[in-house]
Amino acid sequence: MTAPQTCNRSLHRYALAVAGATFVLVVAGGLVTSTGSGLSVPDWPLSFGTLFPRMEGGVRFEHTHRLIAAGVGLLTIALAVWIARREPRRWVRGLAFVAVGAVVIQGVLGGLTVLFKLPTPISVAHASLAEVFFAMTVALALVTSPRWLTPPDERPDSGSPSTRTLALTTATAVYVQVLLGALVRHTGAALVIPDFPLAFGRLIPPVTSSLVAYQLAHRAGAAIVTLLVAWTAASVLGRHGDQPLLRRPALALVALLGFQILLGALTIWTRKAVTPTTAHVATGALLLVTSVILALRAQHLLTPAAGAGALVPAGAP
């Protein structure tokens, strides 16, 4: 067991603040697309040639999104500098600087979506990288927390497949589902199938276009994620139910998934009303980071079987 590492509580709180600001940015980005405001400001990096245009109509959503994005970028740079100066773990310092690279690329992608008039590949890449960046900020907040830095008691990861494997698989599946959701959102496929839970009144409708294929893939992905979340949660509760650091995110995953499915249905039933559509994006982001938290904690708290690999060795700071 490694010696305890001193927690910099101020750094941890700041990392939490950066993660919170990033979630606000995700919601703001969701509002831009939900309200159709993506091209309300036709130029970039300025807005109508100025730093502060008149905040009316769709400009309110688009320019506010830009301002929040700039703020998050500056916060992330400051976090990386702080971590570089105070954090002894090389992999944490590396993650912080990867996060800086991600937020810079994200800003460029956001600009390109405007300059090239919302091309689908760039728009989907922008939405997908936003989720990865959010997960990075949450991971940095997690690994700088006092609980992470307190060496855990060794706990074997018994069962097959292991809880570590299930948690990692679930997090991967949730991200793939996020990618599919971004594809549906930015190709205009959200209402190509107008009913739910059936599709054109059938369980498996004919695939008459690429848009229908995207929507069906997203629905199939939701079914797969549901099965994996249920399996993973059952594994955690059955094998490690006495460990709150694993039990709580597992239960949160189940709750978030149920709410997300409801929001997906409401998006269709309300014909893409702004509130449920934006909430669907925000809850998807929370579902992803919760699955990442569970996967990281499982890697950290559970001892792998002999010969099994690990993203973060169990018990390592």
N, C-alpha and C positions, 0 to 999 in steps of 0.2 A: 504494500500500500504506500502511495506517495505521500510526502509530507504536505500538510495543508498550505495552500497559497493564500496570501493576504488579499482580501477583496477590496478593491477601490470602489466604495459605494457611490461616490460622486460620478465616476465613469459609468457604472452600471445604470444609474438613474438617467444619465445623459443618453446612453444607448437606448433605454426605454423610450425616452422622448423622441429620438430619431425614428424609432420604429412606429410610434404613434403618429408622428407627422407624415410618415410614408403611407400609413393607412388612410389618412386624410387625403393625400395625393391620389391614391387609388380611387377613392370615392369621387373626388373632383374629376378625374379622368372618365369615370363611369358616367357622370352627369353630362360631360361634353358629348359623348356618343349618344346617350339616351335622349338628349334634347336636340340632336342633329346640329350641334354648334361647331363641328370640327373645322369648318372653313369660314366661320364668322369673322375671323381675322385672317386676311389673305396673305399676309407677309410674315416673315420670320428672319432673324430673331426679334425685330421690332414689331410693334402692332400699329398698323396704319402709319408707319414711319416714326412712331413715338414710343416712349417707355410706358406711358399711361394714357390709353385712349379713353373715349367716353364709354362708360360701363352701362351699356344698354343692349337689350335683346340678347342674342347668343354670345355677344362679346363678353358679357358678364361671366359666362361659364368658361369660355376659352381663355380669356386673359387671366382670370383668377387661377385657372389650372396652371398657366405658365408661371405666375408669381409663386404659387405654392411649390412648383417644381424647382424653381431657382432657389427658394429657401431650403428645400430638402437637400439640394446639391451642396449648398454651403455647409449645412449641418453635417452632412456625410463626410465632407473633407475635414472638418474640424474633428469629427469622431476618429477618423483614420490617423490624424496627427496625434491626437491624445493617446490612442492605443499604441502607436509607434513609440511614443515616449515612455509609456508606463506599463505596457503589457509584455511580460517576459516570454509568452508562448508564441513561437514563430508562426504556427498555423493560424492563430487568431489575428496576428498582424497581417498575414497574407490575405485572410478573408476580408479584413477591413479595406485593404487597398484594391482588392477585386471589386468590392462594393463601390468604391470611388470610380473605377473604370466602368462599371455597369451603369452608374447614374449619368456619367458623361455620354456614353453611347445612347442611353435612353433619351437624353436631351436632343442629341443629333437625330435620332429616329423620329422624335416628335416634330422636329423642324422639317424633316423630309416628307412627313405625311402631309404637311401643309403645302410645301413648295411643289410637290408632285400631285396634289389634289386627291389625297386619301387613297393611294394605291393599296390594294388588298395585302400584298406580301409585306409591305413596310408597316401598315397599320396593325397587322396580326403580330409581327415581330415586336412592335412597340408595346402592345398589350401584354404579350407573353413575357418580355423582359421585365416589365413592371412587376409582375408577380414574383419573378426570380429575385429581383432587387428587394422587394418587401420581405421575402423569406430570408435574405441575407441579413437585413437589419434586425429581424427578430432573432436570428441565430446569434448575432453579436450580443444582443441584450441577454439572451439565455446563458451564453458561455462566460459572461462577465458577472453573473449573479452569485451571491453568497452560497446558494445551495449547490450550484455547479462546482464551485471551488472547494467545497467540503468533501473530502474523499468518501465515497459511498461504501457501505458494507458490500462485500462480495456476494452476489446473488446469481446462481447458475441460471442460464437461459435454457431450461429443459423443454422438451416437446419438439415435434416435427410437423410442419416447419417451425423454426424458432420464432419467438416474438420479435426479435431484431429483424429477421427476414421479412416477416409479415408487415411490420411497421414501415420498413423501407419500401417494400413493394406497394403498399397503400399510398405512401407519399408520392411515389413515381406515377401511379395511376391517376391520382388527383391532379397532378400537373399536366398529364396528357389530356385529361378532361378539360382543364383550363385552356389548353391550346385549341381543343375542338370548340369550346365556347367562344373563344376569340375569333375563330374562323367563321362560326355561325353569325356572330355579331357584326363582323366587318364585311361580310359578303351579302348581307341583307337576307339571310336564310332563316331568321328567327320565326317568321310567320308563314314560311312557305308551306308548312303543315299546320293548318289552322285549328286543329283540335288536339286535346290531351285528356286522358292518357292514351287514347287510341290515335291512330294516324290515318286520316281520311276514312275514319270509321272502321279501320282494320288494325289488327295487331302488327302485321308486316305488310305495308303497302308496296306497290311497285315503285321502283326507283326511276323516276321519269326525267330527272335532271341532276346536275351536280349539286344544286342547292338542297334538293331533297336528300341526297346522299349525305351532305354535311349535317343536316338536322337529324337524320336517322343515326348517324355515327355518334352524335352528341347524346342522343337518348340511350343508345346502347352503352356508351361510356358511363352514363349515370347509373345504369343497372350494374355494370362491372364494379364501379366504385362502391355502390351500396353493398354488394356482396363482400368486397374486401374490407370495408369499414366494419361490417358486422363480424366478420371472421377475426379481424385484428382486435376489436373491442372484447369479443368473447375470450380470446386468448389472454389478453391482459387481465381481465377480471377473474378468469379462472386460475391463472398461474401466478399473478402478481397483484391480486386485488387488495392486498394489505400495504401496497406501496403507492401512496397518494400522488407521487410525482409521475407515475405511469397511469394510475387509475383516472385522474382528473382529465388529462387530455384525451384519453380514450372515450370517456363519457361525453366530453365536449364535442368530439368528432361525430358521435351519433346524433347529438342534438342539432349541431350545425347542418349535418347532412339532411335531416328531416326538414329543417327550415328551408334549406336550399332547394329541395325538390318542390316544396310548396311555392317558393318564389318563382321557380321555373314555370310551374303551371300558371301562376298569376300573370306572368309575362305574356303568355299566350292568351289566356282568358280575357285579359284587359287590353289586348292588342298593343302591347308594348307601352303601357303607361309608364311614365318616368319613374315613379317611386319604386314599384316592384322590379323594374328592369335594372335600375341602379343598385338596389339592394341585392339583386341576384349577383351582380359583379362583386360587390363588397363582401357578401357572404362567401362567395367562391374563394376570395383571397384569404378570408379567415379560416376557411376549411383547409386550404393549402398550408398555411403557416402552422395550424394546429397539428396537421399530420407530420410536418417537419419537426416540430417540437417533440412529438411522441417518438419519432424515429431517432432523433438525436439523444433523447433521454434513455431510450432503450439501448442504444449503442454505449452510452456512458455508464449506465447503472447495472447492466446485465453482463455476466461473464460468458463469452461465447464458448461453444463446444470446441473440443480439441480440433485444431486445423481450420476453424472458421475464421474468416477475415473480419475486420472491423473498420468503419469509417473513423471512429474515435475510440481508442482502446478503453475497455471498461475500467473505471477507476482512475483514468488519466485526466489531469486537469485540462 
